[in-house]
Amino acid sequence: MRFLSIVSLAAVVATAVGADNKEDKTLTPLDQKMTGIDGKEVDLSTYKGKVVLFVNVASQCGYTPQYEGLQKLYETHSKAGLVVIGVPANDFGKQEPGTDDEIAKFCKTNYKVTFPMMSKVVVKGEGQCPLYKFLTSKETNPKFAGEVKWNFEKFLIAKDGTVVGRYKTTVDPTGDEIVKAIKTELEKK
């Protein structure tokens, strides 16, 4: 009788755990939490209903001047509902070696960045953060899947949390391609 009770209890626990895992499954990139560059938790779901541009950034890259364009993009379209989110990573050429405090100071001093910045993460390979696992996986993002190739790749997220665009490092954040896509998404209800 005692054996049956333990087995029954184990089945109940397994069922409950399975149910929790189903409920906790990330459905969009905005259904998770990260750490902000200030060390505070950021619930990305607060950005649902907005158009979000995730960009993996680095301070010592040839593309670092894109911070200027990203800030301009944010200033121009934030009132309409755009959020640019910088995600520092040191995965490419070790071009983001600084601490979160150093990165924040660099961004503010050199590019007057006011858009949200996350804590430094891994965007490819071992230790990849959940956001970038979602953004690059064929299972969760079949249309735009694939490993991040370099700093300043951009992922555009619609108001409903779906990934609607991916842009290579070389695509200027203030260029027609991205601006047109952002405006299209901002105009949607």
OpenMM code with the backbone's topology and positions (N, CA, C; nanometers):
from openmm import Vec3, app, unit

residues = "MET ARG PHE LEU SER ILE VAL SER LEU ALA ALA VAL VAL ALA THR ALA VAL GLY ALA ASP ASN LYS GLU ASP LYS THR LEU THR PRO LEU ASP GLN LYS MET THR GLY ILE ASP GLY LYS GLU VAL ASP LEU SER THR TYR LYS GLY LYS VAL VAL LEU PHE VAL ASN VAL ALA SER GLN CYS GLY TYR THR PRO GLN TYR GLU GLY LEU GLN LYS LEU TYR GLU THR HIS SER LYS ALA GLY LEU VAL VAL ILE GLY VAL PRO ALA ASN ASP PHE GLY LYS GLN GLU PRO GLY THR ASP ASP GLU ILE ALA LYS PHE CYS LYS THR ASN TYR LYS VAL THR PHE PRO MET MET SER LYS VAL VAL VAL LYS GLY GLU GLY GLN CYS PRO LEU TYR LYS PHE LEU THR SER LYS GLU THR ASN PRO LYS PHE ALA GLY GLU VAL LYS TRP ASN PHE GLU LYS PHE LEU ILE ALA LYS ASP GLY THR VAL VAL GLY ARG TYR LYS THR THR VAL ASP PRO THR GLY ASP GLU ILE VAL LYS ALA ILE LYS THR GLU LEU GLU LYS LYS".split()
positions = [
    Vec3(0.0822, -0.1195, 0.0000),
    Vec3(0.0000, 0.0000, 0.0000),
    Vec3(0.0866, 0.1259, 0.0000),
    Vec3(0.1935, 0.1253, 0.0802),
    Vec3(0.2802, 0.2419, 0.0875),
    Vec3(0.3482, 0.2646, -0.0472),
    Vec3(0.3895, 0.1594, -0.1140),
    Vec3(0.4543, 0.1697, -0.2444),
    Vec3(0.3590, 0.2343, -0.3449),
    Vec3(0.2336, 0.1947, -0.3432),
    Vec3(0.1342, 0.2500, -0.4338),
    Vec3(0.1157, 0.3993, -0.4073),
    Vec3(0.1161, 0.4409, -0.2823),
    Vec3(0.0998, 0.5822, -0.2487),
    Vec3(0.2165, 0.6646, -0.3000),
    Vec3(0.3383, 0.6131, -0.2877),
    Vec3(0.4568, 0.6839, -0.3362),
    Vec3(0.4529, 0.6938, -0.4882),
    Vec3(0.4140, 0.5851, -0.5541),
    Vec3(0.4041, 0.5869, -0.6996),
    Vec3(0.2967, 0.6861, -0.7435),
    Vec3(0.1826, 0.6857, -0.6741),
    Vec3(0.0750, 0.7790, -0.7077),
    Vec3(0.1190, 0.9233, -0.6873),
    Vec3(0.1898, 0.9486, -0.5773),
    Vec3(0.2407, 1.0820, -0.5493),
    Vec3(0.3388, 1.1250, -0.6578),
    Vec3(0.4255, 1.0338, -0.6986),
    Vec3(0.5223, 1.0644, -0.8036),
    Vec3(0.4508, 1.0987, -0.9345),
    Vec3(0.3433, 1.0270, -0.9646),
    Vec3(0.2671, 1.0539, -1.0867),
    Vec3(0.2024, 1.1918, -1.0815),
    Vec3(0.1488, 1.2283, -0.9648),
    Vec3(0.0873, 1.3591, -0.9483),
    Vec3(0.1921, 1.4693, -0.9653),
    Vec3(0.3090, 1.4515, -0.9035),
    Vec3(0.4162, 1.5502, -0.9151),
    Vec3(0.4612, 1.5619, -1.0603),
    Vec3(0.4791, 1.4495, -1.1277),
    Vec3(0.5224, 1.4506, -1.2678),
    Vec3(0.4194, 1.5219, -1.3553),
    Vec3(0.2931, 1.4968, -1.3300),
    Vec3(0.1870, 1.5623, -1.4065),
    Vec3(0.1891, 1.7127, -1.3823),
    Vec3(0.2032, 1.7517, -1.2573),
    Vec3(0.2064, 1.8939, -1.2229),
    Vec3(0.3272, 1.9624, -1.2863),
    Vec3(0.4419, 1.8990, -1.2801),
    Vec3(0.5630, 1.9552, -1.3389),
    Vec3(0.5449, 1.9676, -1.4894),
    Vec3(0.4895, 1.8652, -1.5514),
    Vec3(0.4649, 1.8692, -1.6959),
    Vec3(0.3705, 1.9807, -1.7326),
    Vec3(0.2664, 1.9995, -1.6531),
    Vec3(0.1707, 2.1062, -1.6799),
    Vec3(0.2375, 2.2424, -1.6656),
    Vec3(0.3199, 2.2573, -1.5612),
    Vec3(0.3906, 2.3838, -1.5426),
    Vec3(0.4824, 2.4125, -1.6602),
    Vec3(0.5540, 2.3114, -1.7056),
    Vec3(0.6451, 2.3319, -1.8171),
    Vec3(0.5700, 2.3760, -1.9417),
    Vec3(0.4511, 2.3217, -1.9630),
    Vec3(0.3705, 2.3616, -2.0777),
    Vec3(0.3322, 2.5083, -2.0661),
    Vec3(0.2898, 2.5496, -1.9481),
    Vec3(0.2488, 2.6880, -1.9265),
    Vec3(0.3666, 2.7832, -1.9363),
    Vec3(0.4851, 2.7401, -1.8936),
    Vec3(0.6022, 2.8259, -1.8930),
    Vec3(0.6712, 2.8337, -2.0293),
    Vec3(0.6261, 2.7559, -2.1248),
    Vec3(0.6899, 2.7533, -2.2564),
    Vec3(0.6878, 2.8934, -2.3169),
    Vec3(0.8026, 2.9393, -2.3626),
    Vec3(0.8130, 3.0703, -2.4235),
    Vec3(0.7449, 3.0688, -2.5590),
    Vec3(0.6479, 3.1552, -2.5770),
    Vec3(0.5718, 3.1609, -2.7000),
    Vec3(0.6230, 3.2677, -2.7958),
    Vec3(0.6785, 3.3752, -2.7414),
    Vec3(0.7374, 3.4821, -2.8209),
    Vec3(0.8650, 3.5276, -2.7510),
    Vec3(0.9455, 3.6079, -2.8197),
    Vec3(1.0657, 3.6591, -2.7529),
    Vec3(1.0328, 3.7469, -2.6325),
    Vec3(0.9100, 3.7973, -2.6280),
    Vec3(0.8712, 3.8872, -2.5194),
    Vec3(0.8109, 3.8149, -2.3997),
    Vec3(0.8087, 3.6822, -2.4024),
    Vec3(0.7539, 3.6040, -2.2915),
    Vec3(0.8633, 3.5523, -2.1998),
    Vec3(0.9581, 3.6367, -2.1684),
    Vec3(1.0667, 3.5966, -2.0795),
    Vec3(1.1233, 3.7168, -2.0065),
    Vec3(1.2167, 3.6888, -1.9203),
    Vec3(1.2785, 3.7941, -1.8398),
    Vec3(1.4280, 3.7968, -1.8663),
    Vec3(1.4858, 3.9152, -1.8546),
    Vec3(1.6303, 3.9332, -1.8692),
    Vec3(1.6759, 4.0239, -1.7553),
    Vec3(1.8029, 4.0516, -1.7539),
    Vec3(1.8576, 4.1462, -1.6575),
    Vec3(1.8997, 4.2708, -1.7338),
    Vec3(1.8570, 4.3859, -1.6834),
    Vec3(1.8956, 4.5124, -1.7455),
    Vec3(2.0407, 4.5436, -1.7155),
    Vec3(2.0964, 4.6378, -1.7871),
    Vec3(2.2364, 4.6749, -1.7681),
    Vec3(2.2599, 4.7334, -1.6289),
    Vec3(2.1522, 4.7783, -1.5650),
    Vec3(2.1599, 4.8311, -1.4278),
    Vec3(2.1479, 4.7214, -1.3219),
    Vec3(2.1347, 4.5950, -1.3666),
    Vec3(2.1255, 4.4825, -1.2731),
    Vec3(1.9844, 4.4482, -1.2304),
    Vec3(1.8861, 4.5254, -1.2718),
    Vec3(1.7471, 4.4997, -1.2350),
    Vec3(1.6815, 4.4065, -1.3358),
    Vec3(1.5871, 4.3263, -1.2860),
    Vec3(1.5146, 4.2349, -1.3742),
    Vec3(1.4270, 4.3137, -1.4711),
    Vec3(1.4263, 4.2679, -1.5959),
    Vec3(1.3422, 4.3279, -1.6992),
    Vec3(1.2482, 4.2202, -1.7517),
    Vec3(1.1192, 4.2433, -1.7352),
    Vec3(1.0188, 4.1521, -1.7886),
    Vec3(0.9860, 4.2009, -1.9291),
    Vec3(1.0331, 4.1271, -2.0294),
    Vec3(1.0153, 4.1701, -2.1677),
    Vec3(0.8685, 4.1783, -2.2083),
    Vec3(0.7800, 4.1141, -2.1326),
    Vec3(0.6377, 4.1209, -2.1663),
    Vec3(0.5831, 4.2628, -2.1525),
    Vec3(0.6545, 4.3487, -2.0802),
    Vec3(0.6101, 4.4882, -2.0697),
    Vec3(0.6172, 4.5596, -2.2051),
    Vec3(0.6878, 4.4992, -2.3013),
    Vec3(0.6995, 4.5588, -2.4345),
    Vec3(0.5971, 4.5039, -2.5334),
    Vec3(0.5099, 4.4131, -2.4876),
    Vec3(0.4037, 4.3656, -2.5757),
    Vec3(0.3156, 4.4852, -2.6123),
    Vec3(0.2734, 4.4888, -2.7374),
    Vec3(0.1957, 4.6022, -2.7859),
    Vec3(0.2827, 4.7103, -2.8475),
    Vec3(0.4135, 4.6924, -2.8370),
    Vec3(0.5097, 4.7837, -2.8993),
    Vec3(0.5848, 4.7079, -3.0078),
    Vec3(0.6508, 4.7810, -3.0944),
    Vec3(0.7394, 4.7215, -3.1940),
    Vec3(0.8790, 4.7265, -3.1327),
    Vec3(0.9478, 4.6131, -3.1316),
    Vec3(1.0772, 4.6036, -3.0638),
    Vec3(1.1859, 4.5645, -3.1638),
    Vec3(1.3002, 4.6317, -3.1527),
    Vec3(1.4175, 4.5971, -3.2328),
    Vec3(1.5281, 4.5533, -3.1371),
    Vec3(1.5570, 4.4221, -3.1356),
    Vec3(1.6677, 4.3694, -3.0549),
    Vec3(1.7952, 4.3767, -3.1383),
    Vec3(1.9025, 4.4270, -3.0767),
    Vec3(2.0306, 4.4384, -3.1457),
    Vec3(2.1409, 4.3912, -3.0519),
    Vec3(2.2208, 4.2923, -3.0973),
    Vec3(2.3360, 4.2523, -3.0161),
    Vec3(2.4486, 4.3517, -3.0455),
    Vec3(2.4926, 4.4199, -2.9422),
    Vec3(2.5844, 4.5330, -2.9572),
    Vec3(2.7216, 4.5046, -2.8971),
    Vec3(2.8199, 4.5844, -2.9390),
    Vec3(2.9565, 4.5738, -2.8865),
    Vec3(3.0236, 4.7109, -2.8971),
    Vec3(3.1053, 4.7450, -2.8000),
    Vec3(3.1668, 4.8774, -2.7905),
    Vec3(3.2946, 4.8940, -2.8723),
    Vec3(3.3569, 4.7838, -2.9112),
    Vec3(3.4858, 4.7938, -2.9805),
    Vec3(3.4815, 4.7292, -3.1181),
    Vec3(3.3725, 4.7480, -3.1870),
    Vec3(3.3498, 4.6867, -3.3177),
    Vec3(3.3538, 4.7963, -3.4250),
    Vec3(3.3877, 4.7584, -3.5465),
    Vec3(3.3831, 4.8530, -3.6566),
    Vec3(3.2429, 4.9071, -3.6806),
    Vec3(3.1416, 4.8350, -3.6329),
    Vec3(3.0024, 4.8768, -3.6489),
    Vec3(2.9482, 4.9512, -3.5273),
    Vec3(3.0314, 4.9739, -3.4278),
    Vec3(2.9876, 5.0436, -3.3065),
    Vec3(2.9211, 5.1785, -3.3359),
    Vec3(2.9643, 5.2531, -3.4369),
    Vec3(2.8947, 5.3788, -3.4675),
    Vec3(2.7460, 5.3618, -3.4995),
    Vec3(2.6997, 5.2380, -3.5205),
    Vec3(2.5560, 5.2169, -3.5397),
    Vec3(2.4754, 5.2569, -3.4165),
    Vec3(2.5416, 5.2671, -3.3008),
    Vec3(2.4710, 5.3171, -3.1823),
    Vec3(2.4048, 5.4517, -3.2134),
    Vec3(2.4728, 5.5356, -3.2885),
    Vec3(2.4183, 5.6669, -3.3233),
    Vec3(2.2873, 5.6518, -3.4005),
    Vec3(2.2870, 5.5640, -3.4998),
    Vec3(2.1660, 5.5403, -3.5782),
    Vec3(2.0557, 5.4759, -3.4969),
    Vec3(2.0925, 5.3836, -3.4093),
    Vec3(1.9931, 5.3185, -3.3234),
    Vec3(1.9275, 5.4203, -3.2310),
    Vec3(2.0084, 5.5116, -3.1760),
    Vec3(1.9541, 5.6157, -3.0888),
    Vec3(1.8619, 5.7079, -3.1674),
    Vec3(1.9021, 5.7445, -3.2889),
    Vec3(1.8189, 5.8306, -3.3733),
    Vec3(1.6855, 5.7619, -3.4054),
    Vec3(1.6938, 5.6342, -3.4393),
    Vec3(1.5744, 5.5547, -3.4682),
    Vec3(1.4809, 5.5547, -3.3476),
    Vec3(1.5368, 5.5323, -3.2305),
    Vec3(1.4589, 5.5296, -3.1064),
    Vec3(1.3939, 5.6659, -3.0795),
    Vec3(1.4726, 5.7724, -3.0910),
    Vec3(1.4192, 5.9063, -3.0656),
    Vec3(1.3076, 5.9412, -3.1638),
    Vec3(1.3243, 5.9027, -3.2890),
    Vec3(1.2282, 5.9368, -3.3932),
    Vec3(1.0970, 5.8603, -3.3806),
    Vec3(1.1039, 5.7328, -3.3395),
    Vec3(0.9848, 5.6474, -3.3442),
    Vec3(0.9351, 5.5962, -3.2085),
    Vec3(1.0004, 5.6320, -3.0989),
    Vec3(0.9581, 5.5778, -2.9687),
    Vec3(0.8186, 5.6248, -2.9285),
    Vec3(0.7836, 5.7469, -2.9603),
    Vec3(0.6498, 5.7971, -2.9250),
    Vec3(0.5408, 5.7218, -2.9997),
    Vec3(0.5753, 5.6678, -3.1174),
    Vec3(0.4786, 5.5901, -3.1952),
    Vec3(0.4729, 5.4446, -3.1495),
    Vec3(0.5677, 5.4041, -3.0616),
    Vec3(0.5631, 5.2689, -3.0072),
    Vec3(0.6835, 5.1809, -3.0361),
    Vec3(0.7936, 5.2369, -3.0842),
    Vec3(0.9149, 5.1580, -3.1082),
    Vec3(1.0019, 5.1541, -2.9834),
    Vec3(1.0543, 5.0368, -2.9530),
    Vec3(1.1543, 5.0217, -2.8478),
    Vec3(1.2746, 4.9534, -2.9106),
    Vec3(1.3901, 5.0183, -2.9014),
    Vec3(1.5170, 4.9568, -2.9411),
    Vec3(1.5768, 4.9004, -2.8142),
    Vec3(1.6232, 4.7754, -2.8188),
    Vec3(1.6846, 4.7136, -2.7009),
    Vec3(1.8237, 4.6644, -2.7385),
    Vec3(1.9236, 4.7226, -2.6747),
    Vec3(2.0619, 4.6818, -2.6956),
    Vec3(2.0959, 4.5637, -2.6062),
    Vec3(2.1574, 4.4617, -2.6667),
    Vec3(2.1946, 4.3410, -2.5934),
    Vec3(2.3458, 4.3187, -2.6118),
    Vec3(2.4275, 4.3691, -2.5192),
    Vec3(2.5722, 4.3534, -2.5325),
    Vec3(2.6149, 4.2067, -2.5289),
    Vec3(2.7118, 4.1751, -2.6140),
    Vec3(2.7662, 4.0392, -2.6192),
    Vec3(2.9139, 4.0471, -2.6583),
    Vec3(2.9923, 3.9574, -2.6048),
    Vec3(3.1364, 3.9544, -2.6300),
    Vec3(3.1738, 3.8338, -2.7169),
    Vec3(3.0813, 3.7893, -2.8002),
    Vec3(3.0980, 3.6655, -2.8762),
    Vec3(3.1788, 3.6790, -3.0041),
    Vec3(3.1988, 3.7979, -3.0526),
    Vec3(3.2631, 3.8165, -3.1818),
    Vec3(3.3882, 3.9017, -3.1655),
    Vec3(3.5019, 3.8398, -3.1787),
    Vec3(3.6282, 3.9111, -3.1682),
    Vec3(3.6536, 3.9737, -3.0326),
    Vec3(3.5824, 3.9257, -2.9305),
    Vec3(3.5980, 3.9805, -2.7939),
    Vec3(3.5868, 4.1336, -2.7953),
    Vec3(3.4878, 4.1840, -2.8711),
    Vec3(3.4737, 4.3282, -2.8906),
    Vec3(3.3818, 4.3965, -2.7890),
    Vec3(3.3381, 4.3218, -2.6886),
    Vec3(3.2614, 4.3804, -2.5782),
    Vec3(3.3166, 4.3256, -2.4475),
    Vec3(3.4416, 4.3625, -2.4131),
    Vec3(3.5056, 4.3054, -2.2949),
    Vec3(3.4647, 4.3709, -2.1630),
    Vec3(3.4005, 4.4862, -2.1683),
    Vec3(3.3717, 4.5625, -2.0475),
    Vec3(3.2651, 4.5020, -1.9585),
    Vec3(3.2569, 4.5569, -1.8383),
    Vec3(3.1502, 4.5218, -1.7440),
    Vec3(3.0235, 4.5964, -1.7855),
    Vec3(2.9121, 4.5613, -1.7264),
    Vec3(2.7874, 4.6320, -1.7553),
    Vec3(2.8010, 4.7810, -1.7262),
    Vec3(2.8649, 4.8164, -1.6145),
    Vec3(2.8836, 4.9582, -1.5804),
    Vec3(2.9674, 5.0294, -1.6858),
    Vec3(3.0737, 4.9645, -1.7306),
    Vec3(3.1602, 5.0249, -1.8334),
    Vec3(3.0857, 5.0414, -1.9659),
    Vec3(3.0062, 4.9410, -2.0018),
    Vec3(2.9281, 4.9471, -2.1260),
    Vec3(2.8270, 5.0604, -2.1183),
    Vec3(2.7558, 5.0698, -2.0061),
    Vec3(2.6556, 5.1756, -1.9887),
    Vec3(2.7198, 5.3137, -1.9990),
    Vec3(2.8332, 5.3303, -1.9339),
    Vec3(2.9028, 5.4593, -1.9369),
    Vec3(2.9484, 5.4910, -2.0794),
    Vec3(3.0044, 5.3923, -2.1493),
    Vec3(3.0493, 5.4105, -2.2870),
    Vec3(2.9335, 5.4560, -2.3754),
    Vec3(2.8193, 5.3894, -2.3649),
    Vec3(2.7033, 5.4204, -2.4489),
    Vec3(2.6497, 5.5601, -2.4215),
    Vec3(2.6412, 5.5949, -2.2951),
    Vec3(2.5884, 5.7268, -2.2565),
    Vec3(2.6845, 5.8379, -2.2977),
    Vec3(2.8140, 5.8190, -2.2706),
    Vec3(2.9143, 5.9214, -2.2990),
    Vec3(2.9354, 5.9425, -2.4487),
    Vec3(2.9486, 5.8344, -2.5235),
    Vec3(2.9847, 5.8441, -2.6649),
    Vec3(2.8661, 5.8575, -2.7602),
    Vec3(2.7501, 5.7997, -2.7235),
    Vec3(2.6364, 5.7990, -2.8160),
    Vec3(2.5061, 5.8485, -2.7534),
    Vec3(2.5129, 5.8940, -2.6283),
    Vec3(2.3950, 5.9459, -2.5576),
    Vec3(2.2759, 5.8504, -2.5658),
    Vec3(2.3047, 5.7213, -2.5497),
    Vec3(2.2028, 5.6166, -2.5595),
    Vec3(2.1016, 5.6298, -2.4463),
    Vec3(1.9741, 5.6331, -2.4852),
    Vec3(1.8657, 5.6370, -2.3864),
    Vec3(1.7730, 5.5164, -2.4007),
    Vec3(1.7914, 5.4358, -2.5063),
    Vec3(1.7060, 5.3174, -2.5216),
    Vec3(1.7498, 5.2101, -2.4228),
    Vec3(1.6618, 5.1165, -2.3903),
    Vec3(1.6942, 5.0129, -2.2922),
    Vec3(1.8143, 4.9275, -2.3347),
    Vec3(1.8989, 4.9003, -2.2393),
    Vec3(2.0154, 4.8137, -2.2592),
    Vec3(2.0073, 4.6992, -2.1584),
    Vec3(2.0363, 4.5799, -2.2047),
    Vec3(2.0371, 4.4633, -2.1181),
    Vec3(2.1791, 4.4383, -2.0664),
    Vec3(2.1878, 4.3505, -1.9687),
    Vec3(2.3160, 4.3040, -1.9180),
    Vec3(2.3828, 4.2196, -2.0262),
    Vec3(2.5140, 4.2161, -2.0269),
    Vec3(2.5886, 4.1404, -2.1277),
    Vec3(2.5524, 3.9920, -2.1199),
    Vec3(2.5304, 3.9318, -2.2376),
    Vec3(2.4904, 3.7914, -2.2477),
    Vec3(2.5710, 3.7225, -2.3569),
    Vec3(2.5439, 3.5936, -2.3736),
    Vec3(2.5994, 3.5147, -2.4836),
    Vec3(2.4888, 3.5005, -2.5872),
    Vec3(2.5192, 3.5328, -2.7145),
    Vec3(2.4163, 3.5264, -2.8188),
    Vec3(2.4343, 3.4085, -2.9137),
    Vec3(2.5447, 3.3347, -2.8996),
    Vec3(2.5622, 3.2144, -2.9825),
    Vec3(2.6491, 3.1139, -2.9090),
    Vec3(2.6250, 2.9873, -2.9384),
    Vec3(2.7077, 2.8819, -2.8803),
    Vec3(2.6728, 2.8479, -2.7368),
    Vec3(2.7693, 2.7873, -2.6700),
    Vec3(2.7498, 2.7412, -2.5323),
    Vec3(2.7165, 2.8586, -2.4408),
    Vec3(2.6139, 2.8419, -2.3601),
    Vec3(2.5724, 2.9458, -2.2666),
    Vec3(2.4814, 3.0507, -2.3287),
    Vec3(2.4337, 3.0246, -2.4513),
    Vec3(2.3471, 3.1192, -2.5208),
    Vec3(2.2258, 3.1537, -2.4347),
    Vec3(2.1952, 3.2822, -2.4251),
    Vec3(2.0828, 3.3256, -2.3424),
    Vec3(1.9503, 3.2838, -2.4074),
    Vec3(1.8450, 3.2672, -2.3270),
    Vec3(1.7153, 3.2223, -2.3792),
    Vec3(1.6591, 3.3097, -2.4914),
    Vec3(1.6761, 3.4412, -2.4823),
    Vec3(1.6242, 3.5287, -2.5874),
    Vec3(1.6845, 3.4911, -2.7225),
    Vec3(1.8151, 3.4759, -2.7272),
    Vec3(1.8799, 3.4449, -2.8544),
    Vec3(1.8613, 3.2996, -2.8961),
    Vec3(1.8364, 3.2106, -2.8001),
    Vec3(1.7971, 3.0737, -2.8377),
    Vec3(1.6656, 3.0803, -2.9143),
    Vec3(1.5725, 3.1590, -2.8628),
    Vec3(1.4427, 3.1743, -2.9285),
    Vec3(1.4594, 3.2367, -3.0669),
    Vec3(1.5340, 3.3463, -3.0744),
    Vec3(1.5477, 3.4203, -3.1993),
    Vec3(1.6186, 3.3419, -3.3096),
    Vec3(1.7052, 3.2480, -3.2715),
    Vec3(1.7867, 3.1785, -3.3721),
    Vec3(1.7458, 3.0338, -3.3969),
    Vec3(1.6513, 2.9810, -3.3216),
    Vec3(1.6116, 2.8408, -3.3330),
    Vec3(1.5088, 2.8185, -3.4433),
    Vec3(1.5246, 2.7102, -3.5172),
    Vec3(1.4283, 2.6747, -3.6216),
    Vec3(1.2924, 2.6394, -3.5620),
    Vec3(1.2911, 2.5868, -3.4406),
    Vec3(1.1659, 2.5472, -3.3764),
    Vec3(1.0821, 2.6685, -3.3366),
    Vec3(1.1460, 2.7743, -3.2907),
    Vec3(1.0723, 2.8898, -3.2401),
    Vec3(1.0672, 3.0066, -3.3388),
    Vec3(1.1580, 3.0089, -3.4337),
    Vec3(1.1639, 3.1187, -3.5296),
    Vec3(1.2049, 3.0653, -3.6672),
    Vec3(1.1229, 2.9780, -3.7266),
    Vec3(1.1621, 2.9110, -3.8512),
    Vec3(1.1928, 3.0056, -3.9674),
    Vec3(1.1242, 3.1164, -3.9732),
    Vec3(1.1435, 3.2082, -4.0863),
    Vec3(1.2776, 3.2824, -4.0804),
    Vec3(1.3248, 3.3125, -3.9592),
    Vec3(1.4464, 3.3931, -3.9448),
    Vec3(1.5537, 3.3230, -3.8607),
    Vec3(1.5498, 3.1905, -3.8560),
    Vec3(1.6430, 3.1139, -3.7733),
    Vec3(1.7846, 3.1195, -3.8301),
    Vec3(1.8780, 3.0807, -3.7460),
    Vec3(2.0178, 3.0730, -3.7862),
    Vec3(2.1056, 3.1473, -3.6875),
    Vec3(2.2247, 3.0991, -3.6725),
    Vec3(2.3198, 3.1555, -3.5769),
    Vec3(2.3489, 3.3025, -3.6081),
    Vec3(2.3638, 3.3821, -3.5041),
    Vec3(2.4049, 3.5215, -3.5203),
    Vec3(2.5486, 3.5195, -3.5725),
    Vec3(2.5745, 3.5979, -3.6751),
    Vec3(2.7057, 3.5961, -3.7415),
    Vec3(2.8027, 3.7012, -3.6905),
    Vec3(2.7520, 3.8150, -3.6391),
    Vec3(2.8419, 3.9218, -3.5946),
    Vec3(2.7637, 4.0196, -3.5081),
    Vec3(2.8331, 4.1165, -3.4526),
    Vec3(2.7717, 4.2225, -3.3733),
    Vec3(2.6750, 4.3044, -3.4598),
    Vec3(2.5783, 4.3622, -3.3959),
    Vec3(2.4817, 4.4533, -3.4571),
    Vec3(2.3883, 4.3867, -3.5579),
    Vec3(2.3584, 4.2568, -3.5370),
    Vec3(2.2470, 4.1959, -3.6105),
    Vec3(2.1198, 4.2437, -3.5413),
    Vec3(2.0152, 4.2568, -3.6194),
    Vec3(1.8916, 4.3158, -3.5676),
    Vec3(1.7733, 4.2229, -3.5924),
    Vec3(1.6884, 4.2088, -3.4912),
    Vec3(1.5646, 4.1300, -3.5012),
    Vec3(1.4477, 4.2234, -3.4724),
    Vec3(1.3528, 4.2290, -3.5649),
    Vec3(1.2359, 4.3144, -3.5488),
    Vec3(1.1177, 4.2309, -3.5001),
    Vec3(1.0560, 4.2759, -3.3925),
    Vec3(0.9451, 4.2058, -3.3288),
    Vec3(0.8187, 4.2910, -3.3414),
    Vec3(0.7103, 4.2288, -3.3882),
    Vec3(0.5820, 4.2981, -3.4048),
    Vec3(0.5146, 4.3199, -3.2697),
    Vec3(0.4085, 4.3976, -3.2712),
    Vec3(0.3334, 4.4282, -3.1487),
    Vec3(0.2817, 4.3034, -3.0784),
    Vec3(0.2527, 4.1987, -3.1566),
    Vec3(0.2020, 4.0747, -3.0964),
    Vec3(0.3141, 3.9812, -3.0507),
    Vec3(0.4381, 4.0238, -3.0657),
    Vec3(0.5513, 3.9446, -3.0188),
    Vec3(0.6134, 3.8535, -3.1231),
    Vec3(0.5592, 3.8496, -3.2433),
    Vec3(0.6167, 3.7635, -3.3467),
    Vec3(0.7377, 3.8310, -3.4118),
    Vec3(0.8316, 3.7485, -3.4542),
    Vec3(0.9499, 3.7999, -3.5225),
    Vec3(0.9105, 3.8257, -3.6680),
    Vec3(0.9289, 3.9498, -3.7127),
    Vec3(0.8866, 3.9861, -3.8485),
    Vec3(1.0032, 4.0306, -3.9371),
    Vec3(1.1223, 4.0363, -3.8816),
    Vec3(1.2365, 4.0754, -3.9633),
    Vec3(1.3685, 4.0457, -3.8955),
    Vec3(1.4691, 4.0221, -3.9790),
    Vec3(1.6052, 4.0027, -3.9307),
    Vec3(1.6980, 4.0728, -4.0288),
    Vec3(1.7903, 4.1495, -3.9746),
    Vec3(1.8769, 4.2321, -4.0574),
    Vec3(2.0231, 4.2084, -4.0215),
    Vec3(2.1041, 4.1919, -4.1240),
    Vec3(2.2469, 4.1673, -4.1054),
    Vec3(2.3151, 4.2889, -4.0446),
    Vec3(2.4325, 4.2664, -3.9946),
    Vec3(2.5154, 4.3700, -3.9350),
    Vec3(2.5295, 4.4904, -4.0264),
    Vec3(2.5483, 4.4666, -4.1539),
    Vec3(2.5759, 4.5738, -4.2489),
    Vec3(2.4557, 4.6619, -4.2799),
    Vec3(2.3366, 4.6217, -4.2378),
    Vec3(2.2166, 4.7017, -4.2651),
    Vec3(2.2114, 4.8188, -4.1667),
    Vec3(2.2105, 4.9385, -4.2235),
    Vec3(2.2077, 5.0625, -4.1460),
    Vec3(2.0744, 5.0733, -4.0722),
    Vec3(2.0782, 5.0974, -3.9400),
    Vec3(1.9524, 5.1060, -3.8647),
    Vec3(1.8628, 5.2229, -3.9071),
    Vec3(1.9181, 5.3224, -3.9741),
    Vec3(1.8351, 5.4335, -4.0208),
    Vec3(1.8100, 5.4249, -4.1717),
    Vec3(1.8484, 5.3136, -4.2315),
    Vec3(1.8272, 5.2943, -4.3746),
    Vec3(1.6826, 5.2616, -4.4058),
    Vec3(1.6482, 5.2767, -4.5334),
    Vec3(1.5107, 5.2570, -4.5787),
    Vec3(1.4546, 5.1200, -4.5435),
    Vec3(1.5369, 5.0153, -4.5542),
    Vec3(1.4881, 4.8790, -4.5315),
    Vec3(1.4288, 4.8629, -4.3911),
    Vec3(1.5030, 4.9044, -4.2910),
    Vec3(1.4556, 4.8901, -4.1522),
    Vec3(1.3473, 4.9922, -4.1203),
    Vec3(1.3675, 5.1162, -4.1602),
    Vec3(1.2704, 5.2209, -4.1285),
    Vec3(1.1342, 5.1875, -4.1890),
    Vec3(1.1315, 5.1412, -4.3125),
    Vec3(1.0052, 5.1048, -4.3770),
    Vec3(0.9367, 4.9907, -4.3008),
    Vec3(1.0146, 4.8892, -4.2627),
    Vec3(0.9581, 4.7755, -4.1885),
    Vec3(0.9031, 4.8201, -4.0529),
    Vec3(0.9749, 4.9068, -3.9845),
    Vec3(0.9297, 4.9569, -3.8543),
    Vec3(0.8007, 5.0367, -3.8700),
    Vec3(0.7975, 5.1260, -3.9680),
    Vec3(0.6767, 5.2069, -3.9892),
    Vec3(0.5564, 5.1185, -4.0228),
    Vec3(0.5790, 5.0160, -4.1033),
    Vec3(0.4714, 4.9221, -4.1384),
    Vec3(0.4158, 4.8578, -4.0122),
    Vec3(0.5040, 4.8123, -3.9243),
    Vec3(0.4603, 4.7469, -3.8009),
    Vec3(0.3937, 4.8445, -3.7056),
    Vec3(0.4451, 4.9661, -3.6978),
    Vec3(0.3861, 5.0668, -3.6087),
    Vec3(0.2446, 5.1044, -3.6516),
    Vec3(0.2190, 5.1007, -3.7816),
    Vec3(0.0865, 5.1371, -3.8332),
    Vec3(-0.0194, 5.0289, -3.8108),
    Vec3(0.0244, 4.9067, -3.7858),
    Vec3(-0.0704, 4.7976, -3.7619),
    Vec3(-0.1390, 4.8148, -3.6283),
    Vec3(-0.2656, 4.7751, -3.6220),
    Vec3(-0.3423, 4.7860, -3.4966),
    Vec3(-0.3218, 4.6647, -3.4109),
] * unit.nanometer
topology = app.Topology()
chain = topology.addChain("A")
for resn in residues:
    res = topology.addResidue(resn, chain)
    for name in ("N", "CA", "C"):
        topology.addAtom(name, app.Element.getBySymbol(name[0]), res)
